[in-house]
Amino acid sequence: MLGYRVLKKGETLYSEGESADLIFIIEDGTVGLQTQTGNFNYEKGDILGMFDCCIGRPYSATAVANDEAKLKMISKQEQVNKL
């Protein structure tokens, strides 16, 4: 695990098209994903960025904190090492 990232309300975690090198697990707060098909909200325990990171494509959505949020960061390499 790389550690944690704390976001303020309205702060962007990642943007659509950025390199998907990290997976995030929400420890506290909520994060909204803005996609071409709609907006979706995620909360404690939800995982963000895993699909894009694992298949090696850029993030397919923009993730923005709905309120203050704390997220655990996991690198792609950490996931590969577990396999």
TORKOL-4160 file (C-alpha; in steps of 0.2 Angstrom, whole numbers, padded with zeros to 4 digits, m for minus):
83
<pt num="1" X="0000" Y="0000" Z="0000"/>
<pt num="2" X="0006" Y="0017" Z="m0005"/>
<pt num="3" X="m0003" Y="0026" Z="0009"/>
<pt num="4" X="m0018" Y="0038" Z="0010"/>
<pt num="5" X="m0024" Y="0053" Z="0001"/>
<pt num="6" X="m0036" Y="0065" Z="0009"/>
<pt num="7" X="m0047" Y="0076" Z="m0003"/>
<pt num="8" X="m0057" Y="0092" Z="0001"/>
<pt num="9" X="m0074" Y="0094" Z="m0005"/>
<pt num="10" X="m0074" Y="0097" Z="m0024"/>
<pt num="11" X="m0056" Y="0091" Z="m0026"/>
<pt num="12" X="m0052" Y="0080" Z="m0041"/>
<pt num="13" X="m0044" Y="0063" Z="m0037"/>
<pt num="14" X="m0041" Y="0059" Z="m0055"/>
<pt num="15" X="m0047" Y="0065" Z="m0072"/>
<pt num="16" X="m0054" Y="0055" Z="m0087"/>
<pt num="17" X="m0039" Y="0051" Z="m0099"/>
<pt num="18" X="m0025" Y="0051" Z="m0085"/>
<pt num="19" X="m0014" Y="0036" Z="m0084"/>
<pt num="20" X="m0023" Y="0024" Z="m0072"/>
<pt num="21" X="m0008" Y="0019" Z="m0061"/>
<pt num="22" X="m0017" Y="0018" Z="m0044"/>
<pt num="23" X="m0032" Y="0009" Z="m0037"/>
<pt num="24" X="m0041" Y="0019" Z="m0023"/>
<pt num="25" X="m0052" Y="0012" Z="m0008"/>
<pt num="26" X="m0063" Y="0024" Z="0000"/>
<pt num="27" X="m0060" Y="0024" Z="0019"/>
<pt num="28" X="m0071" Y="0039" Z="0023"/>
<pt num="29" X="m0082" Y="0051" Z="0014"/>
<pt num="30" X="m0090" Y="0050" Z="m0003"/>
<pt num="31" X="m0083" Y="0052" Z="m0021"/>
<pt num="32" X="m0093" Y="0055" Z="m0037"/>
<pt num="33" X="m0088" Y="0048" Z="m0054"/>
<pt num="34" X="m0092" Y="0058" Z="m0069"/>
<pt num="35" X="m0094" Y="0048" Z="m0084"/>
<pt num="36" X="m0101" Y="0050" Z="m0102"/>
<pt num="37" X="m0116" Y="0040" Z="m0097"/>
<pt num="38" X="m0120" Y="0049" Z="m0080"/>
<pt num="39" X="m0114" Y="0053" Z="m0063"/>
<pt num="40" X="m0112" Y="0039" Z="m0049"/>
<pt num="41" X="m0108" Y="0041" Z="m0031"/>
<pt num="42" X="m0097" Y="0029" Z="m0021"/>
<pt num="43" X="m0094" Y="0028" Z="m0002"/>
<pt num="44" X="m0084" Y="0019" Z="0012"/>
<pt num="45" X="m0078" Y="0002" Z="0006"/>
<pt num="46" X="m0080" Y="0006" Z="m0013"/>
<pt num="47" X="m0065" Y="0004" Z="m0025"/>
<pt num="48" X="m0061" Y="0016" Z="m0038"/>
<pt num="49" X="m0050" Y="0014" Z="m0053"/>
<pt num="50" X="m0047" Y="m0004" Z="m0052"/>
<pt num="51" X="m0054" Y="m0009" Z="m0069"/>
<pt num="52" X="m0045" Y="0004" Z="m0079"/>
<pt num="53" X="m0029" Y="0001" Z="m0069"/>
<pt num="54" X="m0029" Y="m0018" Z="m0071"/>
<pt num="55" X="m0032" Y="m0018" Z="m0090"/>
<pt num="56" X="m0019" Y="m0004" Z="m0093"/>
<pt num="57" X="m0030" Y="0009" Z="m0100"/>
<pt num="58" X="m0032" Y="0027" Z="m0094"/>
<pt num="59" X="m0045" Y="0032" Z="m0082"/>
<pt num="60" X="m0062" Y="0032" Z="m0091"/>
<pt num="61" X="m0071" Y="0044" Z="m0079"/>
<pt num="62" X="m0067" Y="0059" Z="m0068"/>
<pt num="63" X="m0067" Y="0056" Z="m0049"/>
<pt num="64" X="m0072" Y="0071" Z="m0038"/>
<pt num="65" X="m0074" Y="0072" Z="m0019"/>
<pt num="66" X="m0092" Y="0075" Z="m0014"/>
<pt num="67" X="m0086" Y="0080" Z="0004"/>
<pt num="68" X="m0070" Y="0077" Z="0013"/>
<pt num="69" X="m0064" Y="0060" Z="0009"/>
<pt num="70" X="m0050" Y="0048" Z="0014"/>
<pt num="71" X="m0044" Y="0035" Z="0001"/>
<pt num="72" X="m0031" Y="0021" Z="0003"/>
<pt num="73" X="m0020" Y="0021" Z="m0013"/>
<pt num="74" X="m0014" Y="0004" Z="m0020"/>
<pt num="75" X="m0002" Y="0003" Z="m0035"/>
<pt num="76" X="m0004" Y="m0008" Z="m0050"/>
<pt num="77" X="0012" Y="m0016" Z="m0046"/>
<pt num="78" X="0006" Y="m0021" Z="m0029"/>
<pt num="79" X="m0009" Y="m0030" Z="m0037"/>
<pt num="80" X="0002" Y="m0039" Z="m0049"/>
<pt num="81" X="0013" Y="m0045" Z="m0036"/>
<pt num="82" X="m0002" Y="m0053" Z="m0026"/>
<pt num="83" X="m0006" Y="m0063" Z="m0041"/>
